[in-house]
Amino acid sequence: MNNSLVRFLKTDRGALFLLLGVSALLLLFGLGARELWGAETRWANIALQMLQSGDYFDPYLKGSPYYDKPLPSYWLITATAHLMGGLGHWSLRLSTVLSAWLSIWLVYLIGEKLYSKGTGLIAGWFLATTFYFVFWSRVATADILTVCGVLAAIWWYWRGPEDTRLSRYLVFFLLLSLTSLLKGLIGFILPGLMLLPHLLAEGRWKKHLNPRLCLALLVGGVVYMVPFMLSHRYGAPTYGESGLGLVFKENVVRFFKPFDNIGPIYTYLLYLPVYTLPWAPCWLLGLWLAVRHWKHTEPNVRWLIWGLGLLFLFFTASGSRRSYYVLPLVPFAQLLGAWWVTRRLAERRAAGKVSGPGWTKGIAAATGFVFIVLGVVYPWTNGGGGGVMQFSKDLQAEASKTAPWNEWRLVLVDVDNKVPMYLQNHGSPFYYVVPDSDIPQTGDSAALMAWLEKQSGQAWNPERTIFVAQYEDIKRLPLAYLAADHQMITTKPNNGARVFHTNETGSVAFVPKASAATDTQASVQP
């Protein structure tokens, strides 16, 4: 390695550059090779329907109204899709990845501000090599966006905790509003709980209780309302859900009377250590040390522990609990762990002992593990000529033998929403057949096309209509009778299915055969 580069990396700026560079590698490598997973399929489906229909104010999931999250979380994806020429793995996940990368930087800045550059650097490395943080950072959901927004608000506050200028308040409340527009009202609640101990200490809240704060809060509230007002003003009159109604349901009703995601009260007691691996022992030791010597513990460390405690109690008090809801606590726990490591290293130096490269080796090992598992192994399991992505390529290749891909219309029959994104043809929007429909389970193509025209109230060209469905057992394919005059394409097993002998839900598509399609069209004429 060049000597000048080595000298640069030993500087504070060089160390930060290395942290951010390695973090980018961990977050981006192999990102586009993994198929859609879990909740991100909903974001893909909703964003795709926005792109296809041009309606960005009424979110739909598989053709049905679905205002589960505020609009900006979908707008980030559609904006990236426009910039990158279409919706794909990169455009779908890039906003989450960028939020994670900024979160690592923000943790560094908060650690530097409250403790020291060394603490901030270690906290950044801890967060960048936390397995579940990187895992969720590579998944298109709103949780990491929320983490980034909370950290941004905390960092902004600590830049001038005694500053009472209107501009300071405006930026702070705008950050809270934008964060709340990504997932829900926790964007206001979490930073407030985290900062409450510092505001209560020494009566600081009295200094901030002034007209400028009230004005800034009002501006933040108006900004928060803008997407909902736009949705009401420009959305479809027939759209059946209210954005603000869903906000109340998801953030208030779910807290006190959960209707799903109900976990035991000890959920986060188990998952906070798990979600901070491999560095959980560091923050647990830091917590023990700080509590044991509470009176002599630095005020900023006491604030960190009080804030963590309030966040933990808030999430535990909610009746709706899931493992990854604990993600907003992870950066603050890693800050506590970094403080303990920094203190430990300082004690060794004060005792005249050589600190050694132990913690750097640990970070290097954690970096290698995260890179291999999430950047190499996971994408590899999705490869091997199988899976949904290969299914899409096979389908497009077969359909394109008859007509250009953008001339086809797709009918999705109760499909898992991981399929549509791969099948986008930049033509007519998909037509969704809902699960409780009376679609013919037996019969022939003519009867199915007649049912489709009656159901949709529009004319269909049998020669340019593809039916796509899901199956759990390849021996019992839905709409199997279409094979009489359609080319049938099914999902092939990928590397993961071959190695682990798993039978995942597959997709089946029926493409009309050129000769048979003409006969079918003739048979449905009056």
GIUR-V652055 format. One line per field, one symbol per residue. phi: phi as a letter, one per 20 degrees, with the letter a starting at -180 (. if undefined). burial: b if it has 24 or more other C-alpha atoms within 12 Angstrom, else e. A space follows every 10 residues. Layout:
phi=???
burial=???
This chain:
phi=.gfffffffe efffffgfgf ffffffedfm feeefgclff ffffffffff ffemeddcfc dlndgbefcg fgfefgffff fffdnqebff ffdfffffff fffffffgff fffecaffff fffffgffdf gfffgffdde ceffffgfff fffffffffa fdfdffffff ffffffffff eecrfffeff ffffeggfff flmfgffeeb ffffffffff fffffggfff fffdfffefe cdffffgfff ddfffecfda ledffegffe effffdfedg gfffffffff ffdgfdfggf ffggfffgff fffffffffe ccgfffgfeg ffffffffff ffffffffff emeffmegff ffffffffff fffeedfgff feenmcnfff gfffffffff febggfeedd ddeleffffg gfdgcldfff dddfgefdgg ecpbffffff fffffembec egfcdddcbd bdcffcfflf ffffccfdcc fefefffffe ledfgddccd dffgffffff fffeff
burial=eeeeeeeeee eeeebbebbb ebbbbbbbbb bbbbbbbeeb bbbbbbbbbb bbeebbbbbb bbbbbbbbbb bbbbbbbbbb beeeebbbbb bbbbbbbbbb bbbbbbbbbb bbbbbbbbbb bbbbbbbbbb bbbbbbbbbb bbbbbbbbbb bbbbbbbbee beebeeebbb bbbbbbbbbb bbbbbbbbbb bbbbbbbbbe eeeeeeebee eebeebbebb bebbbbbbee beeebeeeee bbbbebbebb beeebeeeee eebeeebbee bbbbbbbbbb bbbbbbbebb eeeeeeeeeb bbbbbbbbbb bbebbbebbb bbbbbbbbbb bbbbbbbbbb bbbebeeeee eeeeeeeeee eebeebbeeb bebbbbebbb bbbeebbbbb bbbbbbebbe eeeebeebbb bbbbbbbbbb bbbbbbebbb bbbeeeeebb eeebbbbbbb bbeeeeeeeb bbbbbbbbbb beeeeebbbb ebbebbbbbb bbbbebeeee eeebbbbbbb bbbeeebeeb beeeee
